[in-house]
């Protein structure tokens, strides 16, 4: 039996984990507040592009991409913790 896409999406959304949804909303907020280059780095990383691909797109070296991403991950994690503690 096939289920129309719209019904499947509604069923999936209604079963959503509210904690996960909240964490995603916080992550989106943190990413949106980043400077353009950092936001691009994070988004390309989340889209699972390789460091080589990210470097080529942004005009950086692979080493620079790795260093910046490491620092950004720490920064995003800190910001998410701040925002989730504030919302408690």
Order of alpha helices (4+ residues) and beta strands (2+ residues): alpha-alpha-alpha-alpha-alpha
